[in-house]
Amino acid sequence: MTYTTYNDSEVMFEAWGGWVPMAGRRVSTELRENACARVREGSAPAEVAVSLGVSVASVRRWVARAAVGESLGDRPRQGRPRIQDTADQVVSAVLATAGPRIDSSDYSTRAVALATGLSQSVVARSMKSLSVPPAPPTAELRLIAAWFPVLVVGTAELPAASGLRHDVARERARSARSFSRRGAGVVSALRSGGLARWEQRSSDPDGREIPRMIEELGTRSRAERVIAFDPHRLLAPGAQQRPRHDREGRRVPAESDLGGTIEWRLHSGWEGFLAEVREELSTTLDIPGSLLRTLSSDVPRGLERLAWPVGMSDRPSTGFKSSDSAGPVPDSRWLPRENLSLTEQLALALRQEIIDSGYRAGDRIRASHLASRLELPRAAIEAALRRMIDDELLDGSRESVRIPTVTAADVIDLYAARQALGIVLLRALAARPRRHLVPVRQALHRVETVVRSRRGTEVDDADLRFQQELARASGLEQTARSFESLTLRLRMYISVLLLDYTPAAERIVLDDRRIVRALESGDSAAAEEAWRGKLDNAVRHMAGIAQHRGFDVALWTRLTAG
């Protein structure tokens, strides 16, 4: 077994028999930390600067930052971001969720430009930077898997055919354009899935098991070469305990727990990992649609639990489990937020409990039962339940939490408040560039998918997420926060009243499409009219299926007239 570790960038070149710094090039965080460590060990800053090929002023600046506890990562740039940087993020988010259709005309540069409001030339440059130009095929893709905070990509050499390295048997079935676009889908998913932030997040306390699990995945997939992103250096504990570096600041390999005949290439830096993955993908025979489908469904949740081919590892059966309380956070703000807060998770779980167990208003809720269902610590569930009591989403005290009593008037009152806030949000969103509609359109696609599959109670959940994406995309943070607070309350009301929106699914899709079309054309009046119609349809649907609960449509009309 062999493995190699890398930084995320090369910053020097050899000239006149020595190493000379390249001005203007980004320096990796790992190299900066290495420089500070050497100075702390007693080396002079000038000596460290010469050995690493950087300036003495840079070393002294890094040491000063470390002395006050400041992170040695790149500081955020000041000023307005360049349009190409923004376009790269937007296009990456669009391609990350495209799935196997990424090489179709639906994701051409023209189609993406029309959907995002960016110019076609800017979109074309973004796609070119994400694409994977095909090289002669020498390998096949065997594995892409993640278990926070480690992600691995495994390949194997193509079997010999007719004794030739590149013969007809190794010709790709796809065109160069199709292969390049599929590679862009993988790169976009990795870029948008939150991996670049893994270094700043605390690793799982049970990280000791990760090397064994990752090695098992590599063995089961019959991979011969594995490229690993390992920002916390869990796969090379020997190197972590006694670090040694060469003159370029690269970590010198040490004994590792990883074994077998697999060649492991370990990266603690994000950019270096992504660059080698792109190079490796370019030599693979194909990028399967099943991989693109898996990535497109997992990337909004942060790629924290990923396994392809499906079945290579035991993935959690629910979306509730996360490595930390905040949940996985994708890097791109242009992706819909799939990870829910703990309070939202509880609201959904309580809905399922009411359906499964027949809970009614006033029935007691047991934290231990919810903790088992969500696979979360009981203390976390109890804390969230207390917050829900404080927010009047549940009734009771710390010792006794109960399903609240909800009246029809409460629901109409809530819908009227949501309508008023929604109008403000839509007016702001209609005036924003179309690229801000990217997560809204993706959320709409989810609603359409759920309706086509007829997955029962998921219809209202998908529609509420669509509405929340509208709020977030508006740019009005305070109003959006108030709107989302009402969404939590509405989830609970829907659960308590056992409301089923499945019969109105087709109407929900039509209303959502009307809103998106109006926003794409910048017509705030049409968006407002569609929004009013949507909520009016929702209230009248509730009145139709729950007449005995006394839904007063006349009250609704009075509250929303104008």
C-alpha positions in Angstrom: 0.0 0.0 0.0 1.2 3.5 -0.9 -0.2 6.8 -0.2 0.8 10.4 -0.7 -0.4 13.6 1.0 -0.7 17.0 -0.7 -1.4 20.6 0.1 -4.1 22.4 -1.9 -1.8 24.5 -4.1 1.8 24.8 -5.4 3.3 28.2 -4.7 6.9 28.0 -5.9 9.1 27.2 -8.9 12.7 26.2 -9.1 15.1 28.7 -10.7 18.9 29.3 -10.6 19.3 26.3 -8.3 16.9 27.5 -5.6 13.3 27.9 -4.7 11.8 31.3 -5.4 8.4 32.5 -4.3 5.8 33.2 -6.9 4.2 36.6 -6.2 0.4 36.9 -6.3 -0.3 33.1 -6.0 -2.5 31.8 -3.1 -0.7 30.0 -0.3 -2.3 27.1 1.4 -3.5 27.2 5.0 -1.4 24.1 5.7 1.8 25.8 4.6 1.1 28.8 6.8 0.5 26.5 9.8 3.7 24.7 9.0 5.6 28.0 9.0 4.2 29.1 12.3 4.9 25.7 13.8 8.6 25.9 12.8 8.9 29.4 14.3 7.4 28.2 17.5 10.0 25.4 17.6 12.8 27.9 17.5 13.6 28.4 13.8 14.2 32.0 12.6 11.5 33.5 10.3 14.1 34.1 7.6 15.2 30.5 7.7 11.6 29.3 7.4 10.8 31.7 4.6 13.8 30.5 2.5 12.9 26.8 3.1 9.3 27.3 2.1 9.9 29.7 -0.7 7.9 32.6 0.7 8.8 36.1 1.9 10.0 36.8 5.4 7.2 39.4 5.8 4.6 36.8 5.0 6.0 34.4 7.7 6.0 37.2 10.3 2.5 38.2 9.4 1.3 34.6 9.8 3.0 34.3 13.1 1.3 37.5 14.3 -2.1 36.3 13.3 -1.6 32.9 15.0 -0.4 34.6 18.2 -3.8 36.4 18.6 -5.8 33.3 17.8 -6.8 34.3 14.3 -7.4 31.6 11.6 -4.6 31.3 9.0 -7.1 30.7 6.2 -7.6 33.2 3.4 -9.3 36.4 4.6 -12.5 37.4 2.9 -12.0 39.8 0.0 -13.4 43.3 0.3 -15.7 44.9 -2.2 -18.3 43.6 -4.7 -17.6 40.1 -6.0 -16.8 39.9 -9.7 -19.7 38.8 -11.9 -17.8 35.7 -13.1 -17.3 34.6 -9.5 -21.0 34.9 -8.8 -21.8 33.1 -12.1 -19.5 30.2 -11.2 -21.4 29.7 -8.0 -24.8 29.9 -9.7 -23.9 27.6 -12.6 -22.3 25.2 -10.2 -25.5 25.0 -8.1 -27.6 24.5 -11.3 -25.4 21.7 -12.6 -25.0 20.0 -9.2 -28.7 19.2 -9.1 -29.2 18.4 -12.8 -28.7 14.6 -12.5 -28.3 12.4 -15.6 -30.0 15.0 -17.8 -27.0 17.3 -17.5 -25.8 16.6 -21.0 -29.2 17.3 -22.6 -30.4 20.5 -24.2 -32.1 21.5 -20.9 -28.6 22.3 -19.6 -27.0 23.9 -22.6 -25.3 27.3 -22.1 -28.3 29.0 -23.7 -30.8 27.2 -21.4 -28.8 27.9 -18.2 -28.4 31.6 -19.3 -32.1 32.0 -19.8 -32.9 30.3 -16.5 -30.4 32.4 -14.4 -30.5 35.7 -16.2 -26.7 35.6 -16.8 -25.2 36.2 -20.2 -24.5 33.2 -22.4 -20.8 34.0 -22.6 -20.5 34.3 -18.8 -22.3 30.9 -18.4 -20.1 29.3 -21.1 -16.9 30.4 -19.2 -18.3 29.0 -16.0 -19.2 25.7 -17.6 -15.7 25.5 -19.2 -14.1 25.9 -15.8 -16.3 23.1 -14.3 -16.1 20.6 -17.2 -13.8 17.6 -17.4 -12.1 17.4 -20.8 -11.8 13.7 -21.7 -8.4 12.0 -21.9 -7.7 8.5 -23.3 -9.7 6.1 -21.0 -7.5 4.0 -18.8 -9.6 3.5 -15.7 -13.2 2.9 -14.5 -14.9 4.7 -11.7 -15.6 2.4 -8.8 -16.5 4.4 -5.8 -17.5 7.9 -4.5 -18.3 7.8 -0.8 -18.3 10.2 2.2 -18.5 9.8 5.9 -17.9 13.2 7.5 -15.2 14.4 7.5 -13.7 12.1 4.8 -14.7 11.8 1.2 -13.1 9.3 -1.2 -13.1 8.7 -5.0 -11.9 5.2 -6.1 -11.0 4.0 -9.5 -9.5 0.8 -11.0 -7.5 0.2 -14.2 -9.5 -1.1 -17.2 -9.0 -4.8 -17.8 -6.6 -5.6 -20.6 -8.3 -6.1 -24.0 -6.5 -7.6 -27.0 -3.2 -6.6 -25.4 -3.6 -3.0 -26.4 -3.7 0.0 -24.1 -6.4 1.9 -26.0 -8.4 -0.2 -28.5 -12.0 -0.2 -29.7 -13.2 -1.9 -26.6 -12.1 1.1 -24.6 -13.8 3.8 -26.8 -16.3 5.8 -24.9 -20.0 5.4 -25.9 -20.6 9.1 -25.2 -19.4 12.1 -27.2 -16.6 14.3 -25.8 -19.2 17.0 -25.0 -21.5 14.6 -23.1 -18.6 13.2 -21.1 -17.3 16.6 -20.3 -20.7 17.8 -19.1 -21.2 14.7 -16.9 -17.8 15.4 -15.4 -18.9 19.0 -14.7 -21.9 17.5 -12.8 -19.6 15.7 -10.4 -17.3 18.6 -10.0 -20.2 21.0 -9.4 -21.7 18.7 -6.8 -18.4 18.5 -4.9 -18.0 22.2 -5.0 -21.5 23.0 -3.9 -21.8 20.3 -1.2 -20.0 22.0 1.6 -16.7 20.1 1.5 -14.5 23.1 1.5 -15.8 24.0 5.0 -15.1 20.7 6.5 -11.7 21.8 7.8 -13.4 24.6 9.9 -15.9 22.2 11.5 -15.3 19.8 14.4 -15.0 16.2 13.4 -17.1 13.4 14.8 -16.0 12.2 18.2 -16.2 8.7 16.9 -13.7 9.5 14.1 -11.6 6.5 15.1 -13.9 4.2 13.2 -13.7 6.2 10.0 -10.4 4.8 8.7 -11.7 1.3 9.0 -15.0 2.1 7.3 -13.3 3.9 4.5 -10.8 1.1 3.9 -13.6 -1.4 3.9 -15.5 0.7 1.2 -12.3 0.8 -0.9 -11.9 -3.0 -0.6 -15.5 -3.8 -1.3 -15.6 -1.6 -4.4 -12.4 -3.3 -5.7 -10.8 0.1 -6.2 -7.1 0.1 -7.0 -6.5 3.8 -6.4 -8.3 6.0 -3.9 -8.1 9.8 -3.7 -9.2 11.0 -0.3 -10.2 14.4 1.0 -9.2 14.2 4.7 -8.9 17.7 6.2 -8.7 16.4 9.8 -6.0 13.8 8.8 -7.9 10.9 10.2 -6.6 8.5 7.6 -2.9 9.1 8.5 -2.7 9.2 12.3 1.1 8.5 12.3 1.7 11.6 10.1 -0.5 13.6 12.4 1.4 12.7 15.5 4.9 13.4 14.2 4.6 15.7 11.2 7.6 16.1 8.8 7.6 18.4 5.8 9.8 18.7 2.7 11.1 22.0 1.3 7.8 22.7 -0.4 5.8 22.4 2.8 4.3 19.1 1.8 3.7 16.5 4.5 6.1 13.5 4.3 4.2 10.2 4.5 4.5 8.2 7.7 3.0 4.9 8.8 -0.7 4.7 8.4 -3.5 2.4 9.6 -4.6 2.0 6.0 -3.5 -1.3 4.5 -4.1 -3.6 1.6 -2.9 -3.1 -2.0 -4.9 0.0 -2.7 -2.9 3.1 -3.6 -4.1 5.9 -1.3 -3.6 9.6 -2.2 -4.5 11.7 0.8 -5.3 15.5 0.5 -5.8 17.7 3.5 -6.3 20.7 1.2 -9.6 21.1 -0.8 -8.2 22.6 -4.0 -5.5 20.0 -4.4 -8.1 17.2 -3.9 -10.5 18.7 -6.4 -7.8 19.1 -9.0 -6.7 15.5 -8.8 -10.3 14.2 -8.9 -10.8 16.2 -12.1 -7.7 14.7 -13.6 -8.7 11.2 -12.5 -12.2 11.6 -13.9 -10.9 12.6 -17.3 -9.3 9.2 -17.7 -12.4 7.1 -16.7 -14.3 5.2 -19.3 -17.7 6.7 -18.2 -19.5 8.7 -15.6 -22.7 6.8 -14.9 -26.1 8.4 -14.6 -26.7 6.6 -11.3 -23.8 8.6 -9.8 -25.2 11.9 -11.1 -28.6 11.0 -9.7 -27.1 10.1 -6.3 -25.1 13.4 -6.1 -28.1 15.5 -7.3 -30.3 14.2 -4.5 -27.6 14.4 -1.8 -25.8 17.7 -2.5 -28.4 20.0 -0.9 -27.9 18.0 2.3 -24.2 18.6 2.3 -22.8 15.2 1.1 -22.1 14.2 4.6 -23.4 10.6 4.1 -22.8 9.6 0.5 -22.4 6.1 -1.0 -22.1 5.2 -4.7 -22.7 2.6 -5.9 -25.8 2.5 -3.8 -25.5 -0.2 -1.1 -21.8 0.3 -0.6 -22.4 1.5 3.0 -25.3 1.6 5.5 -26.8 5.0 5.0 -29.2 6.6 7.5 -32.8 5.8 6.6 -33.9 9.4 7.5 -32.7 12.9 6.9 -32.6 13.7 10.6 -29.1 12.5 11.5 -26.2 14.9 11.3 -22.7 15.3 12.5 -23.5 18.4 14.5 -26.5 20.3 15.7 -26.4 22.8 12.9 -26.7 20.1 10.2 -24.8 19.9 7.0 -24.4 23.2 5.2 -23.8 23.3 1.4 -21.2 25.8 0.2 -23.5 27.4 -2.3 -26.3 29.8 -1.3 -27.8 29.0 -4.8 -28.9 25.6 -3.6 -32.2 25.0 -1.8 -31.7 24.3 1.9 -32.6 20.7 2.3 -31.2 20.3 5.8 -33.9 21.2 8.4 -33.5 22.7 11.8 -34.1 20.4 14.7 -37.4 22.2 15.4 -38.5 21.5 11.8 -37.5 17.9 12.1 -39.6 17.6 15.2 -42.6 19.2 13.6 -42.3 16.6 10.7 -41.8 13.7 13.1 -44.8 14.8 15.2 -46.9 14.8 12.1 -45.9 11.2 11.3 -46.5 10.2 15.0 -50.0 11.8 14.9 -50.7 9.8 11.7 -49.2 6.5 12.9 -50.3 6.6 16.5 -53.6 8.5 16.3 -52.5 11.3 18.6 -55.1 14.0 19.3 -55.1 17.5 20.8 -54.1 17.2 24.5 -52.2 13.9 24.1 -48.8 13.7 25.8 -45.6 13.6 23.8 -42.7 11.4 25.0 -39.2 12.7 24.3 -37.7 9.2 24.6 -39.9 8.0 21.8 -39.0 10.9 19.5 -35.3 10.5 20.3 -35.5 6.9 19.1 -37.4 7.8 15.9 -35.0 10.6 15.0 -31.8 8.8 16.2 -30.8 11.9 18.2 -29.9 12.3 21.9 -32.8 12.6 24.2 -31.3 15.8 25.7 -31.4 17.5 22.3 -35.0 16.5 21.8 -36.0 17.8 25.2 -34.3 21.1 24.5 -36.1 21.4 21.2 -39.5 20.6 22.8 -38.9 23.3 25.4 -38.2 25.8 22.6 -41.4 24.7 20.8 -43.4 25.3 24.1 -41.8 28.8 24.4 -42.9 29.5 20.8 -46.4 28.2 21.6 -46.1 25.5 19.0 -46.8 22.9 21.8 -48.7 23.0 25.1 -47.4 22.1 28.5 -44.3 22.4 30.7 -40.9 20.8 30.9 -42.4 17.7 32.6 -45.5 17.4 30.4 -45.5 18.2 26.7 -48.8 17.9 24.8 -50.3 18.2 21.4 -51.8 21.7 21.2 -55.5 22.5 20.5 -55.9 24.3 17.2 -59.1 26.0 16.0 -60.1 26.8 12.4 -59.9 30.5 13.2 -56.2 30.0 14.2 -55.4 28.5 10.8 -57.2 31.3 8.9 -55.4 33.9 11.1 -52.1 32.3 10.3 -52.7 32.1 6.6 -53.7 35.7 6.5 -50.4 36.7 8.1 -48.5 34.5 5.7 -50.2 36.1 2.8 -49.3 39.7 3.9 -45.7 38.8 4.5 -45.5 36.8 1.2 -46.6 39.8 -0.8 -43.7 41.8 0.6 -41.2 39.0 -0.1 -42.5 38.6 -3.7 -42.3 42.3 -4.4 -38.6 42.3 -3.3 -37.8 39.1 -5.2 -39.4 40.3 -8.5 -36.9 43.2 -8.5 -33.8 41.0 -8.0 -31.7 39.4 -10.8 -33.0 36.1 -12.1 -30.1 34.1 -10.7 -31.6 34.4 -7.2 -34.5 32.3 -8.5 -32.2 29.2 -9.0 -33.0 27.6 -5.6 -36.7 28.5 -6.0 -36.8 26.8 -9.4 -35.1 23.7 -7.9 -37.6 23.6 -5.1 -40.4 23.8 -7.6 -38.9 20.8 -9.4 -39.1 18.9 -6.1 -42.8 19.8 -5.8 -43.4 18.5 -9.3 -41.5 15.3 -8.6 -43.4 14.6 -5.4 -46.8 15.2 -7.1 -45.9 12.9 -10.0 -44.9 10.2 -7.5 -48.0 10.7 -5.4 -46.2 10.4 -2.2 -49.1 11.4 0.1 -48.2 13.7 2.9 -44.9 14.8 1.3 -46.9 17.2 -1.0 -47.5 19.9 1.7 -43.9 19.5 3.0 -42.4 20.0 -0.5 -44.7 23.0 -1.1 -43.8 24.6 2.2 -40.1 24.2 1.4 -40.8 25.9 -2.0 -42.4 28.8 -0.1 -39.4 29.1 2.2 -37.0 29.3 -0.7 -39.1 32.2 -2.0 -38.6 33.9 1.3 -34.8 33.3 1.5 -34.3 34.4 -2.1 -36.0 37.8 -1.5 -33.0 39.2 0.3 -35.2 40.5 3.1 -33.7 38.7 6.1 -36.1 40.0 8.8 -39.3 39.4 6.9 -38.0 36.0 5.7 -37.3 35.0 9.4 -40.8 36.0 10.4 -42.2 34.1 7.5 -40.3 30.9 8.4 -41.5 31.2 12.0 -45.1 31.1 10.7 -44.1 28.1 8.5 -43.2 26.2 11.6 -46.5 27.0 13.2 -48.3 26.0 10.0 -46.5 22.6 10.0 -47.8 22.0 13.4 -51.4 23.1 12.6 -51.5 20.8 9.5 -50.3 17.9 11.7 -52.9 18.5 14.5 -55.8 19.0 12.1 -54.7 15.9 10.0 -55.0 18.0 6.8 -54.2 16.2 3.6 -53.2 18.3 0.6 -52.8 15.3 -1.8 -56.2 15.9 -3.5 -55.1 19.5 -4.2 -51.6 18.5 -5.5 -52.2 19.4 -9.1 -53.6 22.8 -8.1 -50.6 23.4 -5.9 -48.2 22.8 -8.8 -50.1 25.1 -11.1 -50.1 27.9 -8.5 -46.3 27.5 -7.9 -45.6 27.5 -11.6 -47.6 30.8 -12.0 -45.6 32.4 -9.2 -42.2 31.4 -10.7 -43.2 32.5 -14.2 -44.2 35.9 -12.9 -41.0 36.3 -11.0 -38.9 35.3 -14.0 -40.5 38.1 -16.0 -40.1 40.6 -13.1 -43.9 41.1 -12.9 -44.5 41.6 -9.2 -48.2 42.3 -9.7 -48.7 38.9 -11.4 -46.7 37.2 -8.7 -48.8 38.8 -6.0 -52.0 37.8 -7.8 -50.7 34.2 -8.1 -49.7 34.2 -4.4 -53.2 35.4 -3.3 -54.8 32.8 -5.4 -52.6 30.1 -4.0 -53.4 30.8 -0.4 -57.1 31.3 -1.2 -57.1 27.9 -2.8 -55.4 26.4 0.3 -57.9 27.8 2.7 -60.9 26.8 0.6 -59.5 23.3 0.2 -59.3 23.1 4.0 -62.8 24.3 4.4 -64.0 21.7 1.9 -62.4 18.7 3.6 -63.0 19.8 7.2 -66.4 21.5 7.2 -67.2 20.2 10.7 -64.3 22.2 12.1 -66.0 25.5 11.2 -63.6 27.0 8.7 -65.1 30.5 8.2 -64.4 31.4 4.6 -66.1 34.7 5.2 -63.6 35.6 7.9 -60.8 34.7 5.5 -62.3 37.0 2.8 -62.5 39.9 5.3 -58.9 39.5 6.5 -57.4 39.4 3.0 -59.6 41.8 1.1 -57.8 44.7 -0.6 
